[in-house]
Amino acid sequence: MTQQGLLAGKCAFISGASSGIGAAAARVFCREGAVVMLVARRGEKLDALTRELRGKGYEAHYTTADVARGAEVAEAVDRTLDRFGRLDVAFNNAGVGAAQVPLHVMEDELYDLIMDTNVRGVWNCMRHQIPAMLARGGAIVNTSSTAGLVATPVAAPYIASKHAVLGLTKAAAAEYASRGIRINAIAPGSTRSEMIDDWLEQEPGAEELLRGAAPLPRIAEPEEIAEAAAWLGSDRASFVVGATVPVDGGWTVR
Ligand SMILES: NC(=O)c1ccc[n+]([C@@H]2O[C@H](COP(=O)([O-])OP(=O)(O)OC[C@H]3O[C@@H](n4cnc5c(N)ncnc54)[C@H](OP(=O)(O)O)[C@@H]3O)[C@@H](O)[C@H]2O)c1
């Protein structure tokens, strides 16, 4: 653990760390001085990232968990406490997306998958992280989306799920701020990752559409999103509570 950086001395839990924004956050959080517990379902990806980070001299560990399952999240938080003795920062970032499918023909299974991962996943994480933070305080950052602020061209349950993440964030922030836990959300715009690459492959012309929709006409790199999460999780954001920070190249200003 280094003593320099935005997150110097912090013990962090990052869900959805096996790719995209979460993997970028693992690199950014380590660079900023945190020790990290990386969480997702694909152990081989987490293992490779953990080795990469250790190779750079950082302290990184991983544990596999499906965020939709409360018992697995509880175990992941326990492993974090076993390893570090405490939890200072949690980045609840795991999520699944889906290309736009007309609502009236969408299968219930897709609705369940999106809601169970994106909403119950954040619920499961906060439920088990908050007790681990109550004694010393902490910071939680949840990943919503521009789809949590406005309707975007993605599946309706995804939009509903990301609005719900903001509701959970605000409710928990109001409940726990006075007990030393700051809880906020980020709302990323279009960001290079497995999720969006899959979608762009299915929708010819979508990339041009996305680029043209933001005042800053490009797709973000995952590190650009992770930087905002690192700041919100740090003591430098000490008076930021229950906020949603868009990281979207201005996509939601119009
Ligand atoms: N990319 C964008 O344009 C964009 C925009 C706005 C918001 N977001 C949000 O950003 C977050 C990260 O997505 P990304 O863009 O980085 O996409 P990604 O590369 O597909 O990453 C998604 C991550 O979530 C994990 N995950 C999915 N289901 C999980 C489950 N049930 N349990 C545990 N982990 C699970 C995946 O790991 P495993 O498969 O190994 O479990 C992976 O690490 C998501 O919440 C997404 O909704 C993305």
PDBQT file of the ligand as one rigid body, heavy atoms in Angstrom, charges set to zero:
ROOT
HETATM    1  N1  LIG A 301     -19.856   0.756 -21.360  1.00  0.00    +0.000 N 
HETATM    2  C1  LIG A 301     -20.777   1.700 -21.317  1.00  0.00    +0.000 C 
HETATM    3  O1  LIG A 301     -21.011   2.415 -22.304  1.00  0.00    +0.000 OA
HETATM    4  C2  LIG A 301     -21.520   1.963 -20.032  1.00  0.00    +0.000 A 
HETATM    5  C3  LIG A 301     -22.278   3.128 -19.937  1.00  0.00    +0.000 A 
HETATM    6  C4  LIG A 301     -22.973   3.391 -18.762  1.00  0.00    +0.000 A 
HETATM    7  C5  LIG A 301     -22.901   2.509 -17.696  1.00  0.00    +0.000 A 
HETATM    8  N2  LIG A 301     -22.164   1.372 -17.820  1.00  0.00    +0.000 N 
HETATM    9  C6  LIG A 301     -22.120   0.484 -16.667  1.00  0.00    +0.000 C 
HETATM   10  O2  LIG A 301     -20.768   0.283 -16.289  1.00  0.00    +0.000 OA
HETATM   11  C7  LIG A 301     -20.663  -0.943 -15.566  1.00  0.00    +0.000 C 
HETATM   12  C8  LIG A 301     -19.470  -1.719 -16.089  1.00  0.00    +0.000 C 
HETATM   13  O3  LIG A 301     -19.743  -2.131 -17.423  1.00  0.00    +0.000 OA
HETATM   14  P1  LIG A 301     -18.640  -2.097 -18.577  1.00  0.00    +0.000 P 
HETATM   15  O4  LIG A 301     -19.053  -1.088 -19.572  1.00  0.00    +0.000 OA
HETATM   16  O5  LIG A 301     -17.297  -2.025 -18.003  1.00  0.00    +0.000 OA
HETATM   17  O6  LIG A 301     -18.928  -3.520 -19.264  1.00  0.00    +0.000 OA
HETATM   18  P2  LIG A 301     -18.220  -4.932 -19.164  1.00  0.00    +0.000 P 
HETATM   19  O7  LIG A 301     -16.834  -4.844 -19.701  1.00  0.00    +0.000 OA
HETATM   20  O8  LIG A 301     -19.179  -5.881 -19.789  1.00  0.00    +0.000 OA
HETATM   21  O9  LIG A 301     -18.115  -5.195 -17.604  1.00  0.00    +0.000 OA
HETATM   22  C9  LIG A 301     -19.179  -5.688 -16.823  1.00  0.00    +0.000 C 
HETATM   23  C10 LIG A 301     -18.582  -6.280 -15.570  1.00  0.00    +0.000 C 
HETATM   24  O10 LIG A 301     -19.638  -6.717 -14.703  1.00  0.00    +0.000 OA
HETATM   25  C11 LIG A 301     -19.373  -8.043 -14.307  1.00  0.00    +0.000 C 
HETATM   26  N3  LIG A 301     -20.625  -8.740 -14.040  1.00  0.00    +0.000 N 
HETATM   27  C12 LIG A 301     -21.698  -8.868 -14.854  1.00  0.00    +0.000 A 
HETATM   28  N4  LIG A 301     -22.643  -9.608 -14.264  1.00  0.00    +0.000 NA
HETATM   29  C13 LIG A 301     -22.158  -9.937 -13.036  1.00  0.00    +0.000 A 
HETATM   30  C14 LIG A 301     -22.657 -10.705 -11.963  1.00  0.00    +0.000 A 
HETATM   31  N5  LIG A 301     -23.877 -11.275 -12.001  1.00  0.00    +0.000 N 
HETATM   32  N6  LIG A 301     -21.891 -10.854 -10.857  1.00  0.00    +0.000 NA
HETATM   33  C15 LIG A 301     -20.659 -10.292 -10.797  1.00  0.00    +0.000 A 
HETATM   34  N7  LIG A 301     -20.126  -9.553 -11.788  1.00  0.00    +0.000 NA
HETATM   35  C16 LIG A 301     -20.876  -9.389 -12.896  1.00  0.00    +0.000 A 
HETATM   36  C17 LIG A 301     -18.590  -8.653 -15.446  1.00  0.00    +0.000 C 
HETATM   37  O11 LIG A 301     -17.774  -9.711 -14.986  1.00  0.00    +0.000 OA
HETATM   38  P3  LIG A 301     -18.055 -11.288 -15.111  1.00  0.00    +0.000 P 
HETATM   39  O12 LIG A 301     -18.703 -11.525 -16.431  1.00  0.00    +0.000 OA
HETATM   40  O13 LIG A 301     -16.681 -11.866 -14.993  1.00  0.00    +0.000 OA
HETATM   41  O14 LIG A 301     -18.908 -11.607 -13.935  1.00  0.00    +0.000 OA
HETATM   42  C18 LIG A 301     -17.701  -7.486 -15.852  1.00  0.00    +0.000 C 
HETATM   43  O15 LIG A 301     -16.569  -7.435 -15.019  1.00  0.00    +0.000 OA
HETATM   44  C19 LIG A 301     -22.000  -1.637 -15.717  1.00  0.00    +0.000 C 
HETATM   45  O16 LIG A 301     -22.758  -1.443 -14.527  1.00  0.00    +0.000 OA
HETATM   46  C20 LIG A 301     -22.649  -0.912 -16.865  1.00  0.00    +0.000 C 
HETATM   47  O17 LIG A 301     -24.058  -0.966 -16.820  1.00  0.00    +0.000 OA
HETATM   48  C21 LIG A 301     -21.468   1.074 -18.947  1.00  0.00    +0.000 A 
ENDROOT
TORSDOF 0
